[in-house]
Amino acid sequence: MRTSMRLTGTASAIAVALGLASATAVAQDTSASMRGSVLAPSGQGAANTRVIIEHVPSGSRLETTTDASGAFIASGLRVGGPYRVTLDSDVYRDATYTEVFLSLGDTYRLNAQLEAANVERISVTGSAVNYAQLNSGSSSSFGEEQIQSLPTYGRDLKEIVRLNPLAATIGEGDELVVAGNNPKYNSITVDGIGQNDDFGLNGNGYPTQRSPISIDAIEQITVDVVPFNAKDSNFTGAKINAVTKSGTNEFEGSVLYQYTSDSLAGNPQVSRYLGGSQPPVLDYEEKTYGISLGGPIIEDTLFFYVNYEKLEEPKSVEAGPLGSAASNIADVTEAEVNEVIRIAREVYGVDAGDWNVNPVEEDEKLLVKLDWNINNEHRSSFTYQNTDGNSTRNNNGGDSELRLSSHWYNNTQELKAYSFQLYSNWSSNFSSDMKLSYKEVVTGQIPLLGKNFGDVTVEGENARIALGPDFSRHSNELANDTLQFQINGEYLMGDHAIQFGYDYLSVDVFNLFIQNTLGSWTFDSIADFEAGQASRFSYQNAFTGNVNDGAAEFTQGTQSLYIQDTWQPTWDLELTFGVRYERMFAKDAPTFNQRFFDRYGFSNTENLDGKDLILPRVGFKYAMTEDFTLRGGFGRYGGGRPNVWISNAYTNDGVTIVPFDTRSLDESVYLNDVDITQVPQEVQDALVAGDGNTNPIDPNFELPTDWRLSLGFDWNTDLGVLGDDWYTSAEFIYSRRKDDVRWVDLARRPLTDANGNIVTTADGGRIIYVVDDPIDDHVPMGIGDDDNVNRYDLMLTNGDGGKSQIFTATIGKAWDNGLSFRTSYTNQDIEEAVAGSSSTATSNFRFPIAKDIQNIDPGTASYQIEHRFMADITYRTELFSGYQSTFGLFWERQSGRPFSYVLDTFRFNKFGDQNQFDSTSRYLPYIPTGADDPNVTYRNGFSYDQFAEYIAAAGLEGYAGGYAPRNNDRGPWNTTLDFKYTQELPGLFEGHKGELYFNIRNILAMFDKEAAQQHTFFFGDNARRLVSVDLDDQGRYVYGTPFGGFDTAAPTNYLPERSTWQAKIGIRYSF
């Protein structure tokens, strides 16, 4: 008789008996693989057994045979399934496995023992691994079922990735923070094509305005924080990998329409934490259209899949004059605005635009994929991707400034990508895959009404009116092209699978960013504007007069080799040993600056050429029982830093781009009889090769890396009255960052006294710096008058990277009645020195919080989320007979981001800050031991007793006699509950179906408006001023009341739109 058995993951006895399981080893893969061992009834290897692996939907068929030990391997398999696997023996009874599903990057383990010839053929029906089991700890895998069932209000990849316990989205721009790392350090790939922001300007982590690909096109997504596969590279955050759908032997498709507007949303409330005025009523509308189609071109051989999606969103008016209905009101009258518009038109001949303009924001995504089953041993795939979107920026100046539409700009980003992959199984023990991809990303920051004139600010009675392209959009272009070639091989030697490969990655960058190249003028009144009488003027350009000469244009890349042995000495134990070698190359160098060399004795032309890394990896997985698996390992990881940090060295070489020195010409040349459509020729002729500020790279710079260690378990257990087959998991991850990035100012040196001793504050804890130019013998800043004291040379170098300890636990279960549930908790204890949250060297130096900004000690990380609770629930039933109803919930509660208490140092430079940096309060305060502490005095009626109250309120009493720690306090907790309801509907024809769905973001706001409120910080370090400061002649701190008074409230930002519920309604028709 025929035997049929069903598998339910590793908990099933049959899974252990047959050795049928899945082992996650996520790499930069676009396929899956299968490895196994076939034994004879005697327990010896069943040599020369044919293994036939068939992808049922497409008819793809791969045949291989077992070696002398009974082992086999097959690579380059399509993700998903179902698969049918047949073990065909000439000596023993055959066995067939059906309903087998493969996961992206997984090696599916199929270990079987055949029966004697007189036993009936065995047929085994497999099943997908429990959802909770695939989504716990540092590694996760998400299939189409989770993508379509759970809430995805923004149709964004990150709404799926956040299901991983270590991943969280923060802020209005949905920065993706994984394991407390900078979002820029993640690696995101789709069909092997990088989808992360390679250059590093976008807050969302993508190279595009929105998610670069439609979630409807995704087959599977994987997330891994600590992969032990030596094939993995180019990240120190998380590796996020997705593969798109493919065509099959059936023609299938769908059309989609989705709509939302302010009529499908609640009204924002006043922040429970910050108070303030009532937020404006929401005003928005958004429409999304989509279509997908896939099927055979040649049955069983050639297939296609196409997906297209378009979003349209008219931009609402965000700011207007007094008396208007705009969300934000500037303190100018409509008469003042109209007069400025008239003058611009009649006097200068330009179009200033208006304030009540509604440009349309759009986003289009196109994916085309071809799959070719060349023969039973070889298959290939080709992917073309085009994503093009825009957003309107700079259109809200607040109550002190009204910006006309000529001052707005259109932020456009287009991604085009091509990828070809070839998968080959050359013999029963050797397979390979090859990938060639090319990606180009073009970013435009285009003034809405063109570049016909410069940046103009006109002072009204109570507020400013801005028109013309803003100064940062005058010369702003970015393009980067990425070419990647990768070849990998795998050779099976009994219990050992030897993997090896080569990877070539090259990035060409063109970055043009020069401010004020069209000129910027300020007029003190509308009358002055009409008379052409300016009060201030700014101009900057390449000294040649050609803006393109100021562009950073360079090529950088990496060549890598790796080798790895995956050893399976027993069915229960798997060991992985591997090492990866990476070496950077650069074809261009920054322009040599002789003055820089004379100052510091080394060149500013470092470009990282020849820098290399050795990255070892070791991992294990041990099935101690049929229900309990122990896993872990350690490894070194590198890459993922944004290219803009390198680009800064090329753009800011101190020679090419120079500002106009207003002292070089009589001011009447550029302030009288102004023509805002052109910069005076005399001004352009006055530019000469400069001696400006620089952003060099340290010649001794080492590439940053992370050492990571992980230990965890997976346990299927019974919980008594709560039921059987619960999946539980726990994991501990320890990381130590080596050679992390930081920025130092070469122009500063410690102040010394007459005896050559370094000068500090009275307590001896803080070094006092001065700006000093060694080649011009300039007088140090703060002691005398000097024209060059504001120079700075910010060098990218290395520092202490800190450490990370993370614990996470997950529990989940799927019931037969259609209900599935999973919940997790994650705790993070992370230290770092510099967050690196900005794209510019000045901001990355200016904003970190420290006692000594030149030597920053590690402290609590800015992206740490100390506590995160998460749960998701899916329930499938039939509210209407024959038509599935699906309910999905996602709940998350996370602790607020950290912030520091600092000294109020606005326009205070006695620690050594130049004018560029002394407007930022970022120095940690000294905490006195008492009223008689000799290191502190007080001013303007402020006393120790008052300060002691501040200290107690801030929780800093324990640091008396020393300095307050960085990020010792936190913002408010955030709680989110998202909901999705999907209802199947009858189709027009057999095999067709309709689908109506509702996505509701933050449905919690319907029931508890305060609990649903969202608060966040801006990028990087955040601070609250504790006390104002001065230094007396003895180096003692002189404390006083900070500007605005003392406040222990976190310096958080309220997100009113995210704090209320918002719904989207969609309809899909599938055929």
MODA-V531003 format. One line per field, one symbol per residue. ss: DSSP state (A for helix, B for strand, O for the rest). phi: phi as a letter, one per 30 degrees, with the letter a starting at -180 (. if undefined). burial: # if it has 24 or more other ideal C-beta (glycine too) atoms within 12 Angstrom, else .. A space follows every 10 residues. Layout:
ss->???
phi->???
burial->???
//
This chain:
ss->OOBBBBOOAA AOAAAAAAOB BBBBOOOOOO OBBBBBBBBO OOOOBOOOOB BBBBBOOOOB BBBBBOOOOO BBBBBBBOOB BBBBBBBBOO OOOOBBBBBB BBOOOBBBBB BBBOOOOOOO OBBBBOOOOO AAAABBOOBB BBBAAAAAAO OOOOOOOAAA AOOOOOBBBB OOOOBBBBOO OOAAAOBBBB OOBBOBOOOO OOOOOBOOOO OOOOAAABBB BBBBOOOOOO OOOOOOOOBB BBBBOOOOOO OBBBBBBBBB BAAABOOOOO BOOOBOOOOO OOOOBBBBBB BBBBBBBBOO OBBBBBBBBB BBBBOOOOBB OOOOOOOBBO OOOAAAAAAA AAAAAAOOOO OOOOOOOOOB BBBBBBBBBB BBBOOOOBBB BBBBBBBBBB BBBOOOOOOO BBBOAAAOBB BBBBBBBBBB BBBBBOOOOB BBBBBBBBBB BBBBBBBOOO OOOOBBBBBO OOOBBBBOOO AAAOBBBBBB BBBBBBBBBB BBBOOBBBBB BBBBBBBBBB BBBBOOOOOB BBBOOAAAAA AOOOOBBBOB BBOOOOAAAA OBBBBBBBBB BBBBBBBBBB OOBBBBBBBB BBBBBBOOOO OOOAAAAAAA OOOOOOOOOO OBBBBBBBBB BBBOOOOBBB BBBBBBBBOO OOOAAAAAAA AOOOOOBBBO OAAAOOOAAA AOOOOOOOOO AAAAAOOOOO OOOBOOBOOO OOOOBBBBBB BBBBBBBOOA AAOOOBBBBB BBBBBBBBOB BBBBBOOBBB OBOOOOOBOB OOOOOOBOBB BOOOOOOOOO BOOBOOOOOO OOBBBBBBBO OOBBBBBBBB BBBBOOOOBB BBBBBBBBBB BBOOOOOOOO AAAAAAOOOB OOOOOOOOBB OOOOOOBBBB BBBBBBBBBB OOBBBBBBBB BBBBOOOBBB BBBBOOOOOO OOOOOOOOOO OOBBOBOOOO OOOOOBBBOO OOOAAAAAAA AAAOOOAAAO OOBOOOOOBB OOOBBBBBBB BBBBBBOOOO OOBBBBBBBB BOAAAAOOOO OOOOBBOOOO OOBBBBBBBB BOOOOOBBBB OOOOOOOOOO OOBBOOOOOO OBBBBBBBBB O
phi->.dcbbccbid dddddddcic abbdbdbdcb bbbbbabccd edjddddidd cccbdedcid bbbbbdddci dbbbbidddj ldcccccccd ccddbbcchc bcceidcdcb cbcdcdddce ecbccdadde edddbaidbb bbcdddddcc dbechceddc ddddeccacb iddhdccbhi ceedcdcbbb hicdcddedj cdddicdbdb edbdddddda bbbbcbdcdd ddaiabcbcc bbbddbdbdc dbaabbbbba addcbdcecd ddccijdddd ddbaabbbba bbabldcbei bbbbbbbbbb cbbddddcba deidcddbcc dbdddddddd dddedddcib cdiacccbdc cbbbbbbbbb bbddadcbbb bbbbbbbbbb bcbicbcidc accdddcdbc dcbbcbbbbb bbcbcdadbb babbbbbbbb bccbbcedcj cdaddbbcdd dbacbcbied edcdbbbbbb cbcbbbbbbb bcbidcccca abbbbbbcbb bcbbdidcib bccdaddddd dicdcbbbaa adddiceddc ddbabbabcb bbbaccccdb dcbbbbbabb cbbdbbcbbe ddcddddddc ibdccebidi dbbcbdbbbb bbddbdcbbc bllbacbbjj dddddddedd dcdicdcbdd ddddbddddc cchdcdcade dddddddbec bcdbbdceec dcddbbcbbb babbbcbcch ddjchdcbab acbcbbdchd dabbcddcbd dbddcidddb dedicbdccb cbcdcchdde djcbcadcdc dabccdbcad ciabbbbbbb baaccddjcb babbbbcbbb cacbdidccc ddddddceca dbddbdddbe ddcdcebbcb bbbbbcabdb eibdcbcbbb bbbbddddbc cbddcdhcbd djddedcdcc cbcdddcddl dcddcbbbbh idbdeddddd ddddicedce ibcdddhdbb dddbbbbcbb bbbdbdcdbd icacacbbcb dhdeddcbdd dddcbacdei dbbbdcadbb bcdciddcca ddeiidacdd dccdcdddcb dbcbcbbbbc b
burial->....#.#### ##.###.### ########## ########## ....###### ########## #######.## ########## #.#######. .######### ########## #####..... ##.####### ########## ########## ########## ########## #.######## ########## ########## ########## ########## ########## ########## #########. .######### .#.###.##. ###.....## .######### ######...# ########## ###.###### ##...##### ####.##.## #.##..##.# #######.#. ########## ###..##### ########## #######... ########## ########## #####..### ########## #########. ########## ..######## ########## ########## ##.####### ########## ########## ###..#.##. .######### ###.#.#.## ########## ########.. ##.####### ####.#.### ###.###.## ..#######. #.#.###### ###..##### ########## ########## ########## ........## #..####.## ..##.##..# #########. ########## ######.... ....###### ########## ########## #.......## #.#.###### ###......# ##.....##. ########## ########## ####.....# ########## ########## ########## ####.##### ########## ######.... ...####### ########## #####..### ####.###.# ########.. ..#.####.. .#.#.###.# #..#.#..## ..######## ########## ####...... ..######## #####...#. ########## ########## #...###### ##...##### ########## ########## .
//
